Every structure is written in structure tokens, then in C-alpha cells.
């Protein structure tokens, strides 16, 4: 069963989103994702097959951006 997770990000624009796209798309656990650039925290919403958010955090670090779980 898929689970939805939300993260605050350091993304600033659509160019930033395009930089993280290949990293997020390469994750097998991610079934769907989107970024709300209009939100002050630039919220990333991710649907995961498991509850393992470590891979998402690692993908963001590898792309040069920071992410933290949004509560």
C-alpha cells in the first residue's frame, strides 16, 4: 500500500525541480511526486511503496538540495 509523505525543500524554481527530477525518477520506491513551488516551504509530496523516506532524502542530497520531513 502506498504512503504519502511531504517534505520541506530548498528548491527555488522550476530549474531546481528539473535538477532533482532524474534523481527522484530513478527511485523504485517512488510511484508519484510533485513540488508545490507556490508554498513558502516549496513542499515536495511523494507517494512511496514503502515508508522508507531515506532514499528520497539521499536523492535530494545527491542533487545538491536539502529536504526535511514536513509535519
Secondary structure, 3 states (H helix, E strand, C coil): CCEEEEEEECCCCHHHHHHHHHHHHCCCCEEEEEEECCCCCCEEEEEECCCCCHHHHHHHHHHCCCEEECC
